[in-house]
Amino acid sequence: MKFSQREPVSRWMQGTVALLLVMLAVPAWAYLDPGTGSMIISAIVGLFATIGLAVKTYWYKIKALMRKDGAETAVCDEAQMDSESTADH
């Protein structure tokens, strides 16, 4: 007896089967009150605020990594001169 070799299943077919299985999911019959939607929205807003704060906190360090070494010292010198000029006024 000889076994025939099958061709491997294509990615398109795998994706189609996965999509059909998700669409055929059994309903949970769960109740979501109006407060749940508000809670989800506030969690998403909080996530974006946290990401924004992290980027703001590390922005100058990220910029320093992107620049050359000489440019970093020039930025520090400019910041120091700006702080001295505002202290005079």
C-alpha positions in Angstrom: 0.0 0.0 0.0 1.3 3.4 -0.9 0.2 6.5 0.8 -0.4 9.6 -1.3 1.3 12.8 -0.1 -1.1 15.7 0.5 -0.2 19.3 -0.3 0.2 21.5 2.7 -2.8 23.7 3.6 -2.4 27.2 2.4 -2.5 30.2 4.7 -5.6 31.5 2.9 -7.5 28.3 3.8 -6.3 28.4 7.4 -7.5 32.0 7.7 -10.8 31.2 6.2 -11.3 28.3 8.6 -10.3 30.4 11.6 -12.7 33.2 10.6 -15.6 30.7 10.2 -14.8 29.2 13.7 -14.9 32.6 15.3 -18.2 33.5 13.5 -19.8 30.2 14.8 -19.0 30.9 18.4 -21.7 30.1 20.9 -23.4 33.2 22.4 -22.5 33.9 26.1 -25.9 35.3 27.0 -24.1 37.8 29.3 -25.6 41.2 30.3 -23.4 44.3 29.8 -24.9 47.3 31.5 -24.3 50.9 30.3 -21.7 51.5 32.9 -19.5 48.8 31.3 -19.1 50.7 28.1 -18.1 53.8 30.0 -15.6 51.8 32.0 -14.1 50.4 28.8 -13.8 53.9 27.2 -12.2 55.3 30.4 -9.7 52.4 30.4 -8.8 53.1 26.7 -8.4 56.9 27.5 -6.2 56.0 30.5 -4.0 53.8 28.4 -3.4 56.5 25.8 -2.7 59.0 28.6 -0.2 56.7 30.1 1.5 56.1 26.8 1.6 59.9 26.2 3.1 60.6 29.6 5.8 57.9 29.1 6.7 59.4 25.7 6.8 62.9 27.1 9.0 61.7 30.0 11.5 60.0 27.8 11.3 62.3 24.7 14.6 64.0 25.2 16.4 60.8 25.9 14.9 59.3 22.7 15.9 62.4 20.8 19.4 62.2 22.2 19.8 58.6 21.0 18.8 59.7 17.5 21.3 62.5 17.3 25.1 62.5 17.0 27.2 63.1 20.1 28.1 66.7 19.1 24.5 67.7 18.7 23.6 66.6 22.2 26.1 68.9 23.9 24.9 71.8 21.8 21.3 71.3 23.0 22.5 71.2 26.6 24.4 74.4 26.1 21.4 76.1 24.5 19.1 75.0 27.4 21.6 76.4 29.9 21.8 79.7 28.1 18.0 79.9 28.0 17.7 79.3 31.7 20.3 82.0 32.5 18.6 84.6 30.2 15.2 84.0 31.9 16.7 84.3 35.3 18.0 87.8 34.5 14.5 89.1 33.7 
